[in-house]
Amino acid sequence: MSRRSSGKPVCGKRLGLTQAAVAEAMGITRRAVIYYEQGARLIPKVVTLACKALEAERTA
């Protein structure tokens, strides 16, 4: 099930990354990151999982 964001960063702010850096790391466009953060589009489960993996990688 996908979830709708309510203006929260996809995961970059917690890691100190820009939207462009998050997009590049996850293989999506910066525009997609913006849509998810604004709540304009549902965040696909695969993006949520990629974010968790990115956070784990960066904090390990």
Residue pairs with C-beta under 8 A, 6 or more apart in sequence:
1 45
2 42
2 43
2 44
2 45
3 42
3 43
3 48
4 39
4 42
4 43
5 36
5 37
5 38
5 39
5 43
6 39
7 37
7 38
7 39
8 37
9 37
10 19
10 22
10 33
10 36
10 37
10 43
10 47
10 51
11 17
11 22
11 51
11 52
11 54
11 55
12 18
12 19
12 21
12 22
12 33
14 55
15 22
15 54
15 55
15 58
15 59
17 25
19 30
19 33
19 34
19 37
20 30
22 33
22 51
22 54
23 29
23 30
23 32
23 33
25 50
25 54
26 47
26 50
26 51
26 54
27 50
28 47
32 41
32 47
35 41
36 43
36 47
